[in-house]
Amino acid sequence: MSHDKQPAGLPTIERVSVVGGGGSMGHGIVLACVLGAPHVQVRLVARRQETLDHGLALIRSGPFGLEAAVRKGRLEAAAIAPTLARIHPTLAIDEGVRDAQIIFETVPEVVSVKHAVLREIEAAAPADAVIASNTSSIMIAELSGVLEEPGRMIGTHWFYPSNVMPLVEVVRADRTHDWVARRCVDFLENIGKTPVTVRDAPGFFMTRFVNLFAAEAMRAVQEGLCGIHEVDQMVKSGLGWPMGVFELLDKTASFDAWYHAQEYLHETLGERYAIPPIARKVFTAGFRGAPELKPGSKGGWYDYFGIDPHGDRK
């Protein structure tokens, strides 16, 4: 394990980049940074203008955006404009990371996609910038293997909504420098998060845990043991969860991330992470969750099976 010393004279983190910041997870990371540290400037990077516009709309008006924070009494209305002024959108990765001190990569959970973006980030970012991947399942050693300096990379597994949920699972690879881990954890603590560090392995802890119980819920529905609404009723009333399994996948548009993570876990850890046929059917039919969070989605599990939130057939 690397014990490289922190480069001398590194200042407080004031410049953050979120690559993939127009998505459901990325825009929340942007919000977490600008709301958690009033001095921080954030560059929001996306490939397409429509994705950039979508992310900015979610930041302002989404279910966990700035306007929602005002309605809930967590933010003064007068703070919206100056907060938005600290967010700088761009379509160019080189422009977005050229002066960053920490970069959160949050592109889709596909190894080849992440590799391509990480190469671009490293080529354009300062040598002392921390590169943090918001992967939920892919080993950091596998991702950092394409970098010239893999020691500057770490995993930061955020949870939706990123600006509300306190936990960030920090994944330290064998070659991650000590100073990178310290700098990342310090920043997360400074913006009010609860970073918990784990070792590098497929799925880490949280994704292994969450994906197994979601898959078992899907199998129960597939076998006719109970329905989608009944599963959600039981985990909410019996376990005290704020949302049911299928409600969570639908409302947070996290089914896409679950599916890709499960594919990776199946490949690396074996049959216990096999994707249930019912999940493959819903996914390939184009039902990936709330369309307002996942543009192009036809809806979620409740929509696919024609069930309203109260459990009745539509």
C-alpha positions in Angstrom: 0.0 0.0 0.0 1.3 3.4 -0.9 2.4 5.8 1.8 3.3 8.8 -0.4 3.4 12.0 1.5 1.0 14.8 0.6 2.5 17.3 -1.7 3.7 20.3 0.2 1.5 23.4 0.4 -1.8 22.0 -0.8 -4.5 24.6 0.0 -8.0 24.1 1.2 -10.2 22.7 -1.5 -12.1 25.5 -3.2 -12.4 24.2 -6.8 -14.4 21.0 -7.5 -15.4 19.4 -10.8 -18.2 16.9 -11.2 -17.9 15.0 -14.5 -21.3 13.6 -15.4 -22.9 16.2 -13.2 -26.1 16.4 -15.3 -27.4 13.0 -14.1 -29.5 12.0 -11.1 -26.4 11.4 -8.9 -24.1 14.0 -10.3 -26.3 17.0 -9.8 -26.8 16.0 -6.2 -23.0 15.9 -5.7 -22.8 19.4 -7.2 -25.5 20.5 -4.7 -23.7 18.8 -1.8 -20.5 20.7 -2.6 -22.0 24.2 -3.1 -24.3 23.9 -0.1 -21.8 22.2 2.2 -19.0 24.7 1.6 -20.0 28.3 0.7 -16.6 29.1 -0.6 -16.5 26.2 -3.1 -16.8 26.8 -6.9 -18.0 23.7 -8.9 -17.6 23.0 -12.6 -20.5 20.8 -13.8 -19.3 18.8 -16.8 -21.5 16.9 -19.3 -21.1 15.7 -22.9 -24.4 16.9 -24.3 -26.2 20.3 -23.9 -29.5 18.6 -23.1 -27.8 16.7 -20.2 -26.2 19.9 -19.0 -29.6 21.7 -19.1 -31.3 18.7 -17.4 -28.7 18.8 -14.5 -29.1 22.6 -14.0 -32.9 22.2 -14.0 -32.6 19.5 -11.3 -30.3 21.6 -9.2 -32.7 24.5 -9.2 -36.1 22.8 -9.4 -35.7 19.1 -8.9 -37.3 17.2 -6.0 -34.2 17.8 -3.9 -33.0 21.0 -5.5 -32.6 24.6 -4.3 -36.2 25.6 -4.6 -37.3 22.5 -2.7 -34.8 23.4 0.1 -36.4 26.8 0.3 -39.9 25.3 0.6 -38.7 23.0 3.4 -37.2 25.9 5.3 -33.6 24.7 4.8 -32.4 27.5 2.6 -33.2 31.2 2.3 -34.7 32.2 -1.1 -32.1 34.9 -1.4 -29.4 32.2 -1.4 -30.5 30.6 -4.7 -28.9 33.1 -7.0 -25.5 33.3 -5.4 -25.4 29.5 -5.0 -26.2 29.0 -8.7 -23.5 31.6 -9.5 -20.9 29.2 -8.0 -21.8 26.4 -10.5 -20.1 26.6 -13.9 -21.4 24.3 -16.6 -19.3 23.2 -19.5 -19.4 20.6 -22.2 -15.6 20.2 -22.3 -13.8 17.9 -19.9 -10.4 19.7 -20.3 -12.0 23.0 -19.5 -14.0 21.5 -16.6 -11.0 19.9 -14.8 -8.1 22.1 -15.7 -7.8 23.8 -12.3 -9.7 21.4 -10.1 -8.5 20.2 -6.7 -10.9 17.3 -6.5 -12.8 15.7 -9.4 -15.9 13.5 -8.9 -16.5 11.2 -11.9 -20.1 10.1 -12.1 -20.6 8.7 -15.6 -22.6 5.5 -16.2 -21.5 2.2 -14.5 -19.8 0.7 -17.5 -16.0 0.0 -17.3 -15.2 1.1 -20.8 -17.1 4.3 -20.5 -15.4 5.2 -17.2 -12.0 4.3 -18.5 -12.3 6.6 -21.5 -13.4 9.5 -19.2 -10.8 8.9 -16.6 -8.0 9.0 -19.2 -9.4 12.4 -20.4 -9.6 13.7 -16.8 -6.0 12.7 -15.9 -4.6 14.2 -19.1 -6.2 17.6 -18.4 -6.3 17.9 -14.5 -3.5 19.3 -12.3 -1.0 16.6 -11.1 -2.1 17.1 -7.4 -5.9 16.8 -8.1 -7.7 13.9 -6.4 -9.7 11.8 -8.9 -12.7 10.2 -7.2 -15.1 7.8 -8.9 -18.7 7.5 -7.9 -18.8 3.9 -8.9 -21.2 1.7 -6.9 -19.5 -1.6 -7.8 -16.4 -1.5 -10.0 -13.1 -2.0 -8.3 -11.0 1.1 -8.0 -7.9 -0.9 -9.0 -9.6 -1.9 -12.2 -10.6 1.7 -13.0 -7.3 3.3 -12.0 -5.3 0.8 -14.0 -5.7 3.1 -17.1 -4.1 6.0 -15.3 -0.5 7.0 -15.5 -0.6 7.7 -11.7 -3.2 5.3 -10.2 -2.3 6.4 -6.7 -4.2 9.6 -7.1 -7.5 7.8 -7.5 -10.1 6.8 -4.9 -13.7 5.7 -4.8 -16.5 7.8 -3.4 -19.8 5.9 -3.5 -22.6 8.5 -2.9 -26.2 7.7 -2.2 -29.3 9.3 -3.8 -30.1 12.1 -3.2 -26.5 12.9 -2.8 -27.0 16.3 -1.2 -29.3 14.8 1.4 -28.0 11.3 2.3 -25.1 11.7 4.7 -23.2 8.5 3.9 -20.4 8.4 1.4 -18.6 5.0 1.1 -15.0 5.8 0.5 -13.1 3.0 -1.3 -9.4 2.9 -0.9 -7.5 0.8 -3.4 -4.1 -0.9 -2.6 -2.2 1.8 -4.5 -4.2 4.8 -3.4 -1.8 7.4 -1.8 -2.3 8.2 1.9 -2.6 11.9 1.1 -5.3 11.3 -1.4 -7.4 9.3 1.1 -6.9 12.0 3.8 -7.7 14.9 1.4 -10.8 13.2 0.1 -12.1 12.3 3.6 -11.4 15.7 5.0 -13.3 17.4 2.2 -16.3 15.1 2.6 -16.4 15.8 6.3 -16.0 19.6 5.7 -19.2 19.6 3.5 -21.1 17.7 6.2 -20.9 14.1 4.9 -20.2 10.9 6.9 -17.4 9.2 5.0 -16.8 5.5 5.9 -13.7 3.9 4.4 -13.7 0.4 3.1 -11.3 -1.8 1.2 -11.4 -2.2 -2.6 -13.4 -5.2 -3.8 -16.3 -5.7 -6.2 -19.4 -4.0 -4.9 -17.6 -2.9 -1.7 -20.1 -3.3 1.2 -23.2 -1.3 0.5 -23.8 -2.4 -3.1 -23.4 -6.1 -2.2 -25.8 -5.7 0.6 -28.4 -3.6 -1.2 -28.3 -5.5 -4.5 -28.9 -8.8 -2.8 -32.1 -7.8 -1.0 -33.4 -6.0 -4.1 -32.8 -9.1 -6.2 -34.6 -11.3 -3.6 -37.6 -8.9 -3.7 -37.7 -9.3 -7.5 -37.5 -13.1 -7.3 -40.4 -13.1 -4.8 -42.5 -11.1 -7.2 -41.4 -13.4 -10.1 -42.4 -16.5 -8.2 -45.8 -15.1 -7.3 -45.0 -15.1 -3.6 -46.2 -11.5 -3.3 -46.7 -8.4 -5.4 -44.6 -5.3 -5.9 -46.8 -3.2 -3.7 -46.9 -5.9 -1.0 -43.1 -6.0 -0.9 -42.9 -2.2 -0.5 -45.6 -2.3 2.2 -43.7 -4.9 4.2 -40.3 -3.3 4.1 -41.8 0.1 5.1 -44.1 -1.1 7.8 -42.0 -4.1 9.0 -38.5 -2.7 8.7 -39.1 1.0 9.0 -37.6 1.9 5.6 -38.7 5.3 4.2 -39.3 3.8 0.8 -40.0 0.3 -0.5 -37.6 -1.6 -2.8 -39.5 -0.9 -6.0 -40.6 2.5 -4.9 -36.9 3.4 -4.4 -35.9 2.0 -7.8 -38.7 3.9 -9.5 -38.6 7.3 -7.7 -34.9 7.7 -7.7 -34.4 6.2 -11.2 -31.7 3.9 -9.7 -32.8 0.7 -11.5 -30.3 1.5 -14.3 -27.4 1.8 -11.8 -28.6 -1.4 -9.9 -28.8 -3.4 -13.2 -25.3 -2.5 -14.4 -23.8 -3.0 -10.9 -25.5 -6.4 -10.7 -24.0 -7.4 -14.1 -20.6 -6.5 -12.8 -21.1 -8.4 -9.5 -22.4 -11.4 -11.3 -19.3 -11.4 -13.5 -16.9 -11.0 -10.6 -18.6 -12.7 -7.7 -20.7 -15.4 -9.2 -24.2 -16.8 -9.4 -25.5 -15.3 -6.1 -25.6 -12.0 -8.0 -27.4 -13.3 -11.1 -30.0 -10.9 -12.5 -33.5 -12.3 -12.1 -35.4 -12.8 -15.4 -38.1 -10.4 -14.3 -35.6 -7.6 -13.9 -34.1 -8.3 -17.3 -37.6 -8.1 -18.8 -38.5 -4.7 -17.2 -35.1 -3.3 -17.9 -34.9 -4.3 -21.6 -38.5 -3.0 -22.1 -37.1 0.5 -21.3 -38.6 1.0 -17.8 -35.7 2.5 -15.9 -37.4 4.7 -13.4 -38.9 8.2 -13.1 -38.6 9.9 -16.6 -37.9 13.3 -15.0 -34.7 11.9 -13.6 -33.9 9.4 -16.3 -34.8 11.0 -19.7 -36.0 8.4 -22.2 -37.3 6.0 -19.5 -40.9 4.8 -20.0 -41.5 4.7 -16.3 -40.7 2.3 -13.5 -41.8 -1.1 -12.1 -45.2 0.2 -11.0 -45.8 1.5 -14.5 -44.6 -1.6 -16.3 -47.0 -3.8 -14.3 -49.8 -1.3 -14.4 -50.0 -0.8 -10.6 -50.9 2.5 -8.9 -49.0 3.5 -5.7 -51.9 2.1 -3.6 -51.4 -1.3 -5.0 -54.4 -1.5 -7.4 -54.2 -2.4 -11.0 -54.5 0.7 -13.2 
